[in-house]
Amino acid sequence: MITIIEEYLKELKVNTIDTEDICLCSKKHVPDPRFLVTLDTGEGLVLLCPTAACNLAGLLREYELAGTTPQGSITKHYGKYIRGLATTIWRNKMTA
C-alpha cells in the first residue's frame, strides 16, 4: 500500500522561480527560494518553497501515524498555511 507521504513526494514537481511565483507560507522569505515545487492538493495547484514542502511532508506523516487529524500538541508546531494544506490533502485522500 502506498503511503500518503510517498504519494505526496511523487506529486511534487520542481520549478525554476519566476518573479510572479510565490509561496504563501509566509509574508517574506529570507533568503528568497531559488526554486519552488508545485503540488496538486486535489483542489488545485499550489507553489511551495522547499521549507514549506518539507514541513508539509512532516505533518502528513503525523496524519498517517495518527490515522486522523493529529493532536493540537503536534499540529501547533506547523504554520496555519501548512496545517490547511495538510487538512485538504488528508480530506481528499480519505474521500477518494
Secondary structure, 3 states (H helix, E strand, C coil): CCCHHHHHHHHCEEEECCCCCCCCCCCCCCCCCCEEEEEECCCCEEEECHHHHHHHHHHHHHHHHHCCCCCHHHHCCCCHHHHHHHHHHHHHHHHC
